[in-house]
Structures are given as C-alpha cells and as structure tokens.
Amino acid sequence: MSGHSKWHSIKHKKAATDAKRGKLFNKLARQIEVAARSGGGDMDMNLRLRGAGQAAKDANMPNDKIDRAVAKGSGQIEGATYEEIIYEAYGPDGVAIMIDALTDNRNRTVGEIRHLLTKHNGHLGDSGSVAWNFTQRGVITLPTEGNEEDSVLEVVLEAGAQDMRTEGDQYEITTDPKDFVQVRDALRSAGIDVSHAELTRIAGSTVQLDEDAARKILRLMDAIEEQDDVQNVSANFDISDDIMERLKDEE
C-alpha cells in the first residue's frame, strides 16, 4: 500500500491548499452525475450516489451544485453523457499507473493523457498490462490526533473494514469496495471526523524510487491528476520517508 499512501497524502494536501476548487467541483459533479444515471437520484437507495455526494460535501461543494449534478444525472435537466474509461500506463523507471476517467469525448481524453505521459517519459500500456497488480479498495483517512487507536479500530472492524494502519499523522483504513460506504458512515455515526474517503486502486507490489525518480513520477502524477477528465490515479511506487521530506522542502 505504500505507493498509494504516499501519493494519496500528497494529492489531498495539494487539493486543500491550491486554488483549484472549481476544477475539483467539476470532477465531483461528474461522479455524482454518473452515479445518479446508473442507479437513480435517491441517495438513500443508491449507495454509489451517496458516496459521491458525501465526497462533494467533504470538499465543501455547495449544495446547489450537488443538487444540480443529481438532477442532470437522473435526467431531470439536460446534461452531458459521460463514459467511464480506465487507462493503463507506464511512467519513468517502469512505474505502473492506473488512470480512471469520466469523459464525454474519448478521443480528446486519450490524446491529452498520451501527451502528458510522453512529456514525462511515460507511455500508455495495453489492456491488462498493469491492471493485474492493482486491486480496487475503499480508503478512508482520519487524523491520529484526538482519535484513540483502539476505539477507531473497534468501530471500523465491526463495520467491515479490512485493515487499519498509521501513516504519519493519519490513520488509513482500507475496505472492500462494497463495504466502503458502510465503514465511512459508521465512523461518522461514532462522531469520528473523516479527513478523506475514496474508492481507489492499491498495488500489490511496488517499485522503490530514488530521489530523482521520485521527483519525476510525482510531477507526472500531478500532471495527470490535473487533467479535467481524470478522476483517480494510482501507481505502484514507494518513496522513503527521508526522500519525501526533502521533496516537501522543494514545494
């Protein structure tokens, strides 16, 4: 899980500090629209929609934007039709990358992603080339400060979580995708604030990177994450804590 954990903590720190709220809201709105289109606009009946809606609320997305996205997805008002696409790719030093996108123009999206990969010494892979190393999981993080480990562990295990570990000043909880919403809701019901919750992909084996390679892959991951159609990026790299500290000083 190390590769996912490092990128996970970096990207959500950036999301909290960078002036990119509009882009984030657009991505969240797409997730809500697709969830509503596939399972209806009732959050109580549509677990995927409930998860997407809660992610939007966690990001402080205005309620009127959430409601509008639900209305578009459920056909109450006109909206674009988004297609879910998964791209498999390789970055510098052979790092395997999985890219989840929602697009209304497949040709535009693949062209832009291919350009980003080429610019950063990466390339698209064939279907199945890297997917075998990744498993979809729910990942929930919350601060260690103010949260007693045994109490949190009891709540999440009872709700169906697979694992909980400490990553710096955060607890990171992993779940099967089908139990993701249930575990997240159990934490909230117990009065435990969640820092972030998402469905993502976790690599089974990772590539250990030196400082130069780490710098390159983080630039690529950041560039892919910024592409408008991309919803989630996962990779199988690992970076030592001392290298991470030096890279943080460069930000």
C-alpha positions as a LaTeX table, in Angstrom:
\begin{tabular}{lrrr}
\hline
Residue & $x$ (\AA) & $y$ (\AA) & $z$ (\AA) \\
\hline
Met1 & 0.00 & 0.00 & 0.00 \\
Ser2 & 2.98 & 2.33 & 0.28 \\
Gly3 & 2.81 & 3.74 & $-3.25$ \\
His4 & $-0.83$ & 4.58 & $-2.87$ \\
Ser5 & $-0.36$ & 6.06 & 0.58 \\
Lys6 & 2.40 & 8.46 & $-0.46$ \\
Trp7 & 0.52 & 9.81 & $-3.48$ \\
His8 & $-2.77$ & 9.83 & $-1.56$ \\
Ser9 & $-1.36$ & 12.06 & 1.18 \\
Ile10 & 0.38 & 14.38 & $-1.29$ \\
Lys11 & $-2.53$ & 14.95 & $-3.63$ \\
His12 & $-5.07$ & 15.69 & $-0.91$ \\
Lys13 & $-2.70$ & 18.08 & 0.80 \\
Lys14 & $-2.45$ & 19.90 & $-2.55$ \\
Ala15 & $-6.21$ & 19.84 & $-3.02$ \\
Ala16 & $-6.62$ & 21.52 & 0.35 \\
Thr17 & $-4.06$ & 24.25 & $-0.33$ \\
Asp18 & $-4.12$ & 25.00 & $-4.05$ \\
Ala19 & $-6.61$ & 27.43 & $-5.62$ \\
Lys20 & $-8.27$ & 24.67 & $-7.66$ \\
Arg21 & $-11.70$ & 24.38 & $-6.11$ \\
Gly22 & $-13.54$ & 24.92 & $-9.39$ \\
Lys23 & $-11.75$ & 22.04 & $-11.10$ \\
Leu24 & $-12.32$ & 19.77 & $-8.09$ \\
Phe25 & $-16.02$ & 20.60 & $-8.03$ \\
Asn26 & $-16.32$ & 19.80 & $-11.74$ \\
Lys27 & $-14.78$ & 16.37 & $-11.18$ \\
Leu28 & $-17.03$ & 15.68 & $-8.21$ \\
Ala29 & $-20.09$ & 16.79 & $-10.19$ \\
Arg30 & $-19.25$ & 14.27 & $-12.92$ \\
Gln31 & $-19.02$ & 11.48 & $-10.34$ \\
Ile32 & $-22.43$ & 12.45 & $-8.97$ \\
Glu33 & $-23.98$ & 12.61 & $-12.44$ \\
Val34 & $-22.67$ & 9.17 & $-13.43$ \\
Ala35 & $-23.78$ & 7.66 & $-10.12$ \\
Ala36 & $-27.27$ & 9.14 & $-10.47$ \\
Arg37 & $-27.54$ & 7.99 & $-14.08$ \\
Ser38 & $-26.57$ & 4.41 & $-13.21$ \\
Gly39 & $-28.62$ & 3.98 & $-10.04$ \\
Gly40 & $-31.17$ & 6.79 & $-9.75$ \\
Gly41 & $-31.21$ & 10.10 & $-7.89$ \\
Asp42 & $-32.19$ & 8.83 & $-4.41$ \\
Met43 & $-29.12$ & 8.86 & $-2.15$ \\
Asp44 & $-30.78$ & 6.55 & 0.36 \\
Met45 & $-31.29$ & 3.88 & $-2.30$ \\
Asn46 & $-28.16$ & 4.50 & $-4.40$ \\
Leu47 & $-25.00$ & 3.77 & $-2.38$ \\
Arg48 & $-22.69$ & 4.95 & $-5.15$ \\
Leu49 & $-24.53$ & 8.26 & $-5.33$ \\
Arg50 & $-24.43$ & 8.60 & $-1.55$ \\
Gly51 & $-20.68$ & 8.10 & $-1.60$ \\
Ala52 & $-20.18$ & 10.65 & $-4.38$ \\
Gly53 & $-22.47$ & 13.12 & $-2.66$ \\
Gln54 & $-20.62$ & 12.77 & 0.64 \\
Ala55 & $-17.27$ & 13.27 & $-1.10$ \\
Ala56 & $-18.64$ & 16.51 & $-2.54$ \\
Lys57 & $-19.83$ & 17.65 & 0.87 \\
Asp58 & $-16.45$ & 16.80 & 2.39 \\
Ala59 & $-14.88$ & 19.10 & $-0.21$ \\
Asn60 & $-17.33$ & 21.88 & 0.76 \\
Met61 & $-19.05$ & 21.78 & $-2.61$ \\
Pro62 & $-22.19$ & 23.97 & $-2.41$ \\
Asn63 & $-25.46$ & 22.08 & $-2.01$ \\
Asp64 & $-26.99$ & 23.71 & $-5.09$ \\
Lys65 & $-24.16$ & 22.32 & $-7.25$ \\
Ile66 & $-24.67$ & 18.85 & $-5.76$ \\
Asp67 & $-28.42$ & 19.03 & $-6.38$ \\
Arg68 & $-27.86$ & 20.21 & $-9.95$ \\
Ala69 & $-25.48$ & 17.32 & $-10.65$ \\
Val70 & $-28.03$ & 14.83 & $-9.28$ \\
Ala71 & $-30.72$ & 16.40 & $-11.47$ \\
Lys72 & $-28.52$ & 16.11 & $-14.56$ \\
Gly73 & $-27.65$ & 12.52 & $-13.86$ \\
Ser74 & $-31.23$ & 11.47 & $-13.17$ \\
Gly75 & $-32.48$ & 13.19 & $-16.33$ \\
Gln76 & $-34.45$ & 15.97 & $-14.65$ \\
Ile77 & $-32.40$ & 18.55 & $-16.56$ \\
Glu78 & $-30.22$ & 18.20 & $-19.65$ \\
Gly79 & $-26.58$ & 17.20 & $-19.15$ \\
Ala80 & $-23.66$ & 15.56 & $-20.92$ \\
Thr81 & $-23.30$ & 11.78 & $-21.06$ \\
Tyr82 & $-20.03$ & 10.65 & $-19.52$ \\
Glu83 & $-18.26$ & 7.40 & $-20.30$ \\
Glu84 & $-16.14$ & 5.61 & $-17.72$ \\
Ile85 & $-12.72$ & 4.63 & $-19.09$ \\
Ile86 & $-9.70$ & 3.00 & $-17.42$ \\
Tyr87 & $-6.24$ & 3.62 & $-18.89$ \\
Glu88 & $-3.17$ & 1.54 & $-18.07$ \\
Ala89 & 0.22 & 3.20 & $-18.40$ \\
Tyr90 & 3.89 & 3.21 & $-17.50$ \\
Gly91 & 5.82 & 6.13 & $-16.03$ \\
Pro92 & 9.56 & 6.72 & $-15.53$ \\
Asp93 & 11.53 & 3.79 & $-14.05$ \\
Gly94 & 8.80 & 1.36 & $-15.10$ \\
Val95 & 6.25 & 2.60 & $-12.56$ \\
Ala96 & 2.81 & 1.12 & $-13.35$ \\
Ile97 & $-0.08$ & 3.59 & $-13.41$ \\
Met98 & $-3.86$ & 3.15 & $-13.45$ \\
Ile99 & $-5.96$ & 6.11 & $-14.56$ \\
Asp100 & $-9.74$ & 6.32 & $-14.06$ \\
Ala101 & $-11.52$ & 8.89 & $-16.22$ \\
Leu102 & $-15.02$ & 10.15 & $-16.96$ \\
Thr103 & $-15.27$ & 11.70 & $-20.39$ \\
Asp104 & $-17.78$ & 12.92 & $-22.97$ \\
Asn105 & $-15.09$ & 12.74 & $-25.68$ \\
Arg106 & $-12.95$ & 9.59 & $-25.67$ \\
Asn107 & $-10.58$ & 10.83 & $-28.42$ \\
Arg108 & $-9.85$ & 14.09 & $-26.62$ \\
Thr109 & $-9.14$ & 12.38 & $-23.33$ \\
Val110 & $-6.83$ & 9.67 & $-24.63$ \\
Gly111 & $-4.94$ & 12.24 & $-26.72$ \\
Glu112 & $-4.35$ & 14.52 & $-23.74$ \\
Ile113 & $-3.32$ & 11.67 & $-21.44$ \\
Arg114 & $-0.94$ & 10.27 & $-24.07$ \\
His115 & 0.61 & 13.73 & $-24.45$ \\
Leu116 & 1.16 & 14.06 & $-20.69$ \\
Leu117 & 2.74 & 10.63 & $-20.45$ \\
Thr118 & 5.08 & 11.29 & $-23.38$ \\
Lys119 & 6.10 & 14.66 & $-21.94$ \\
His120 & 7.10 & 12.96 & $-18.68$ \\
Asn121 & 8.86 & 9.93 & $-20.22$ \\
Gly122 & 5.91 & 7.58 & $-19.88$ \\
His123 & 3.57 & 5.81 & $-22.27$ \\
Leu124 & 0.19 & 4.10 & $-22.45$ \\
Gly125 & 0.14 & 0.34 & $-21.95$ \\
Asp126 & $-2.02$ & $-2.37$ & $-23.49$ \\
Ser127 & $-5.18$ & $-3.53$ & $-21.76$ \\
Gly128 & $-4.21$ & $-5.84$ & $-18.91$ \\
Ser129 & $-0.56$ & $-4.80$ & $-18.89$ \\
Val130 & $-0.62$ & $-3.37$ & $-15.35$ \\
Ala131 & $-4.15$ & $-3.95$ & $-14.06$ \\
Trp132 & $-3.18$ & $-7.38$ & $-12.71$ \\
Asn133 & $-1.12$ & $-5.66$ & $-9.98$ \\
Phe134 & $-3.95$ & $-3.45$ & $-8.70$ \\
Thr135 & $-7.00$ & $-4.15$ & $-6.56$ \\
Gln136 & $-9.86$ & $-1.71$ & $-6.06$ \\
Arg137 & $-10.30$ & $-0.71$ & $-2.44$ \\
Gly138 & $-12.03$ & 1.90 & $-0.35$ \\
Val139 & $-9.54$ & 4.11 & 1.50 \\
Ile140 & $-10.55$ & 6.31 & 4.43 \\
Thr141 & $-8.18$ & 8.59 & 6.33 \\
Leu142 & $-8.60$ & 10.44 & 9.61 \\
Pro143 & $-6.20$ & 12.25 & 11.95 \\
Thr144 & $-4.50$ & 10.35 & 14.76 \\
Glu145 & $-4.74$ & 13.42 & 16.98 \\
Gly146 & $-7.83$ & 13.23 & 19.14 \\
Asn147 & $-8.70$ & 9.71 & 17.99 \\
Glu148 & $-7.75$ & 6.79 & 20.24 \\
Glu149 & $-6.47$ & 3.97 & 18.03 \\
Asp150 & $-8.29$ & 1.11 & 19.76 \\
Ser151 & $-11.61$ & 2.96 & 19.65 \\
Val152 & $-11.30$ & 3.72 & 15.94 \\
Leu153 & $-10.19$ & 0.16 & 15.21 \\
Glu154 & $-13.20$ & $-1.27$ & 17.02 \\
Val155 & $-15.62$ & 0.88 & 15.02 \\
Val156 & $-14.14$ & 0.13 & 11.59 \\
Leu157 & $-13.63$ & $-3.60$ & 12.10 \\
Glu158 & $-17.21$ & $-4.01$ & 13.30 \\
Ala159 & $-18.39$ & $-2.14$ & 10.20 \\
Gly160 & $-16.41$ & $-4.45$ & 7.89 \\
Ala161 & $-13.03$ & $-2.76$ & 7.31 \\
Gln162 & $-10.17$ & $-4.96$ & 6.12 \\
Asp163 & $-7.23$ & $-3.14$ & 7.68 \\
Met164 & $-6.12$ & $-0.01$ & 9.54 \\
Arg165 & $-2.59$ & 1.38 & 9.67 \\
Thr166 & $-0.85$ & 4.58 & 10.74 \\
Glu167 & 0.65 & 6.78 & 8.02 \\
Gly168 & 2.35 & 9.77 & 9.64 \\
Asp169 & $-0.31$ & 11.75 & 11.49 \\
Gln170 & $-3.18$ & 9.88 & 9.84 \\
Tyr171 & $-4.91$ & 6.54 & 10.24 \\
Glu172 & $-5.51$ & 4.88 & 6.87 \\
Ile173 & $-8.37$ & 2.40 & 6.74 \\
Thr174 & $-8.94$ & 0.06 & 3.80 \\
Thr175 & $-12.17$ & $-1.66$ & 2.89 \\
Asp176 & $-13.67$ & $-3.85$ & 0.23 \\
Pro177 & $-15.49$ & $-1.53$ & $-2.22$ \\
Lys178 & $-18.88$ & $-2.96$ & $-1.21$ \\
Asp179 & $-18.23$ & $-2.07$ & 2.46 \\
Phe180 & $-16.75$ & 1.38 & 1.82 \\
Val181 & $-19.88$ & 3.48 & 2.44 \\
Gln182 & $-20.85$ & 1.38 & 5.45 \\
Val183 & $-17.47$ & 1.86 & 7.15 \\
Arg184 & $-17.35$ & 5.57 & 6.40 \\
Asp185 & $-20.89$ & 6.05 & 7.73 \\
Ala186 & $-20.03$ & 4.05 & 10.88 \\
Leu187 & $-17.17$ & 6.45 & 11.64 \\
Arg188 & $-19.41$ & 9.46 & 11.20 \\
Ser189 & $-22.11$ & 7.89 & 13.39 \\
Ala190 & $-19.47$ & 7.37 & 16.09 \\
Gly191 & $-18.61$ & 11.08 & 15.95 \\
Ile192 & $-15.22$ & 10.48 & 14.30 \\
Asp193 & $-14.32$ & 13.08 & 11.67 \\
Val194 & $-13.02$ & 11.66 & 8.39 \\
Ser195 & $-10.27$ & 13.57 & 6.55 \\
His196 & $-10.91$ & 11.92 & 3.21 \\
Ala197 & $-12.65$ & 8.88 & 1.76 \\
Glu198 & $-12.43$ & 7.49 & $-1.77$ \\
Leu199 & $-12.54$ & 4.39 & $-3.92$ \\
Thr200 & $-9.12$ & 3.88 & $-5.47$ \\
Arg201 & $-6.68$ & 1.18 & $-6.58$ \\
Ile202 & $-3.89$ & $-0.30$ & $-4.48$ \\
Ala203 & $-0.85$ & $-2.03$ & $-5.94$ \\
Gly204 & 0.15 & $-5.47$ & $-4.77$ \\
Ser205 & 3.87 & $-4.88$ & $-5.41$ \\
Thr206 & 5.76 & $-1.58$ & $-5.58$ \\
Val207 & 8.89 & $-0.06$ & $-7.12$ \\
Gln208 & 11.30 & 1.68 & $-4.71$ \\
Leu209 & 12.37 & 5.04 & $-6.17$ \\
Asp210 & 15.48 & 7.13 & $-5.59$ \\
Glu211 & 15.17 & 10.89 & $-5.22$ \\
Asp212 & 15.48 & 11.77 & $-8.91$ \\
Ala213 & 12.96 & 9.12 & $-9.99$ \\
Ala214 & 10.59 & 10.15 & $-7.18$ \\
Arg215 & 10.69 & 13.75 & $-8.34$ \\
Lys216 & 9.87 & 12.69 & $-11.91$ \\
Ile217 & 6.98 & 10.38 & $-11.03$ \\
Leu218 & 5.38 & 12.90 & $-8.67$ \\
Arg219 & 5.46 & 15.53 & $-11.43$ \\
Leu220 & 3.79 & 13.06 & $-13.80$ \\
Met221 & 1.16 & 12.03 & $-11.27$ \\
Asp222 & 0.37 & 15.66 & $-10.54$ \\
Ala223 & 0.04 & 16.44 & $-14.26$ \\
Ile224 & $-2.31$ & 13.50 & $-14.85$ \\
Glu225 & $-4.39$ & 14.39 & $-11.80$ \\
Glu226 & $-4.83$ & 17.92 & $-13.19$ \\
Gln227 & $-6.33$ & 16.67 & $-16.47$ \\
Asp228 & $-10.02$ & 17.59 & $-16.43$ \\
Asp229 & $-11.41$ & 14.13 & $-17.24$ \\
Val230 & $-9.24$ & 12.17 & $-14.79$ \\
Gln231 & $-10.98$ & 11.10 & $-11.59$ \\
Asn232 & $-8.37$ & 8.95 & $-9.90$ \\
Val233 & $-4.72$ & 8.00 & $-10.43$ \\
Ser234 & $-2.95$ & 5.09 & $-8.74$ \\
Ala235 & 0.62 & 3.86 & $-9.11$ \\
Asn236 & 2.92 & 1.20 & $-7.68$ \\
Phe237 & 5.83 & 3.36 & $-6.48$ \\
Asp238 & 7.30 & 3.64 & $-3.00$ \\
Ile239 & 9.37 & 6.55 & $-1.68$ \\
Ser240 & 11.36 & 6.51 & 1.55 \\
Asp241 & 10.38 & 8.96 & 4.28 \\
Asp242 & 13.69 & 10.84 & 4.14 \\
Ile243 & 13.32 & 11.44 & 0.38 \\
Met244 & 9.74 & 12.56 & 0.91 \\
Glu245 & 10.92 & 15.12 & 3.48 \\
Arg246 & 13.48 & 16.54 & 1.06 \\
Leu247 & 10.91 & 16.76 & $-1.75$ \\
Lys248 & 8.46 & 18.56 & 0.55 \\
Asp249 & 11.11 & 21.22 & 1.13 \\
Glu250 & 11.12 & 21.89 & $-2.63$ \\
Glu251 & 7.40 & 22.69 & $-2.80$ \\
\hline
\end{tabular}
